Amino acid sequence: MSRSSSVIPTVAPKRARTVLRILAGMLPGLMLALAVLPAAAQTVRIKDIADVEGVRDNMLVGYGLAVGLNGTGDTLNRSIFTLQSLTGMLERLGVNSRQIAQTGQQGSANQINQNLRTRNLAAVMVTATLPPFARQGDKIDVNVSTMGDATSLLGGTLLVTPLMGADGEVYAVAQGNVAIGGFSAVGAAQSVTRGVPTNSRIANGAIVEREIGFELGTMDTVRLSLKNPDLTTARRIAQAVNAFLGGAAARSTDPKTVVIQVPAQYKGDAVSMVTDIERLPVEPDQVARVIIDEHTGVIVMGENVRISTVAVAQANLTIRVTETPQVSQPNAFAPGPGVLPSVQGIQGALNPDQVINVPRPRTDAQGRPVVDASGNPVFDLVPQVVPGSRQGAVPGIPGAIGGGASTVVVPRTNIEVDDQSGRRLAVVPAGITISELVNGLNALGVGPRDLISILQSIKAAGAMQADLEIL
């Protein structure tokens, strides 16, 4: 048997060197051509910037009870709605919990609070999102959050809870074991909490019971709703759709809406038309806008923001007051606190609790000093509290009370004023880009907080060609 062999064609060495020389001569021109080509515009799909009107989610909400908590539920005597819900649920299940109060002497709701004592359940709000085109029997996720003073939903089970829409109709029913993303541990002297243990989620925890009717396939007119309204973007979408369908089927009615008439080839099959249209590339336009969040200091600027010629100077006045108290100790062998000197034959001593009798000159009704027969002033002893000290001067007599030394705290205050006089005036030329503006302001040492004030001042001066939005 003969064996077939494949032959790989080769190029002669001389011919190969010629081809390489030709390619080497073409390479500089090719690179120059690529360098002068304009940058390609950034395009996105229509499905990323517009939605089909009518295809939307619907919010559902319900009220229920979560049971099986390990002593972390609501306190019944504090959460009255939890007690009422528990009583109503037990009655629907055939348990007459109100009979407990009838056996007491008072027979009131307070008697129920005293007998129904449990921390193993909690009143919760259940929320869910009903997606478009959800059918009966589909399962959706639900969120469960406490309403009372429950501390954790760990290990809990949500009982059957109907979920209602804005029209009051029940569209789904939720039930299942809750799963929390946090925990809480409490000790005698410390507690640790991670995440939010009072908020939980149940994956596929609700079953859809009612459908929302919406027939997209049989529609004769499809309306696209832009996520970011803009006249230019809406017109570009209409032009792209008309170029694809080959007619004037699409038109923009306002900055947010594009109306498309279903052509004959898509009659009765609007879903296929929407599928083909949402993949069309469109270059979106946007308004020059600066977004400022004063709470967090975040600043976001669009690429179309332009600044006219303006001069900017920034300086802050900073006053720093520093308190550094110092302790003054008495010298070695300094005399300690003594006794009160003799005044008119009266001896006074410092009390251990630092309450002293201070002599005060006696005055008459006209405020004149009273003297004795010898012409000496008459003193009265007045009790006075001297906190933290055992020495002091006595008005009207020479000397000091006690005449001793003690440790005192001497205040020391340092005040610094910085007016940032070294800052200079900077001129921002017209037509600069965002990167140039940021670099110029950073050169001035401007932080995010100061940049917010500068941008507001530039906008007030009419030099910012953009919308300034403060959150």
Secondary structure, DSSP 8 states (H G I E B T S, - for coil): ------------HHHHHHHHHHHHHHHHHHHHHHHHS------EEHHHHEEETT---EEEEEEEEEE--SS-S--TTT-HHHHHHHHHHHHHTT--TTHHHHTSSS-SHHHHHHH---SSEEEEEEEEEE-TT--TT-EEEEEEEE-SS----TT-EEEEEEEE-TTS-EEEEEEEE-EES-EEEE-SS-EEEES-TTEEEEEEEEEE-S------TT-SEEEEEESS--HHHHHHHHHHHHHHHTSS-EEEEETTEEEEE--GGGTT-HHHHHHHHTT-EE------EEEEETTTTEEEE-TT-EE-SEEE-----EEEEEE--EEE---TT-----EEEEETTEEEE--TTSEEEEEEE-B-TTS-B-B-TTS-B-EEEEEEE-TT-S-EE-TTSSSEES-----EEE--EEEEEE--TT---EEE-TTB-HHHHHHHHHHTT--HHHHHHHHHHHHHTT-EESEEEE-
